[in-house]
C-alpha cells in the first residue's frame, strides 16, 4: 500500500495498492491535468530525485523542494512562545527538517491555506507525533488523504494560540485561510496565494484560478478585505520563496484592493 503523490499538484492520496485513477484537485477548473496525462510518484521516488531545502526567507525558516516539484510552494515555520506552527506544507519530509524544528521547540500544529498545498500534511503531522492539522471545513471535500489529525474548523476566525489566528477569507477556495502572526518586530499575515504577493513585492493581487487565468470577482475580493480589516500587519508573506512584502503591508494591501477593483470594474 502506497500513499501516492500527484505529479502535477503534489497532493498525497490515501494509501492504495495501485495509483488512483484521477486527481479531483487537478481536474477542478482552478488547476489542470498534465498535458501528458495524469501521473503519480511515490514518496521514495520523489526522495531519490529531489531534496528538501531549508533556508531563511526574510527572517523566517522556510522549507521547499529542490529542484522545483509540482506547484513549487514553500512552507514556513511560525515560531511563537506558545508553540510553533507550520504554515502551508510541501510534499516531502526529511529527518533534517524534523530535527531542526525540534531544536527550535518542536511543532504544536499545522495550518494550510488551501487544498493545492495539502501535499504531505499527514506525513508532517506523524513526524511530530500526530500534531493537529487545521483546515477550514468549507474545503473538506478536497482532502484526498483523510487523517485523524485533521481538524475541520468552522467560522471566520480561529485562535490557535495568543500569537496565531487563522482567518477564513474565501476567494480562491471557499475555505481559503490566512494566518495572522502577532510578534515582536512587526505583525505578519501568511497568505498562501489567497492574497498573492506580486513580483514587485509592493502589491498583492487575487485570482480564482492562477494557471487558467480566471480573475476573482469583486464581491469575493471585498470579502477578503473585510476579513482582514480588523487585523494589523506590517508584513505579507506569500506562497513562494522571496515573495514577501516586508514593512508597509497593510497599506500595500489596501492600495492593491482598490487597484484590483478598479481594474475589473
HELIX and SHEET records of a PDB file:
HELIX    1   1 UNK A   24  UNK A   27  1                                   4    
HELIX    2   2 UNK A   43  UNK A   49  1                                   7    
HELIX    3   3 UNK A   95  UNK A  103  1                                   9    
HELIX    4   4 UNK A  115  UNK A  117  5                                   3    
HELIX    5   5 UNK A  121  UNK A  127  1                                   7    
HELIX    6   6 UNK A  137  UNK A  142  5                                   6    
HELIX    7   7 UNK A  218  UNK A  229  1                                  12    
HELIX    8   8 UNK A  249  UNK A  264  1                                  16    
SHEET    1   A 2 UNK A   5  UNK A   6  0                                        
SHEET    2   A 2 UNK A  40  UNK A  41 -1                                        
SHEET    1   B 7 UNK A  51  UNK A  57  0                                        
SHEET    2   B 7 UNK A  60  UNK A  66 -1                                        
SHEET    3   B 7 UNK A  75  UNK A  78 -1                                        
SHEET    4   B 7 UNK A  85  UNK A  87 -1                                        
SHEET    5   B 7 UNK A 109  UNK A 111  1                                        
SHEET    6   B 7 UNK A 132  UNK A 136  1                                        
SHEET    7   B 7 UNK A 150  UNK A 153  1                                        
SHEET    1   C 6 UNK A 157  UNK A 161  0                                        
SHEET    2   C 6 UNK A 164  UNK A 168 -1                                        
SHEET    3   C 6 UNK A 177  UNK A 181 -1                                        
SHEET    4   C 6 UNK A 188  UNK A 190 -1                                        
SHEET    5   C 6 UNK A 235  UNK A 237  1                                        
SHEET    6   C 6 UNK A 244  UNK A 245 -1                                        
SHEET    1   D 2 UNK A 196  UNK A 197  0                                        
SHEET    2   D 2 UNK A 204  UNK A 205 -1                                        
SHEET    1   E 2 UNK A 207  UNK A 209  0                                        
SHEET    2   E 2 UNK A 214  UNK A 215 -1                                        
END                                                                             
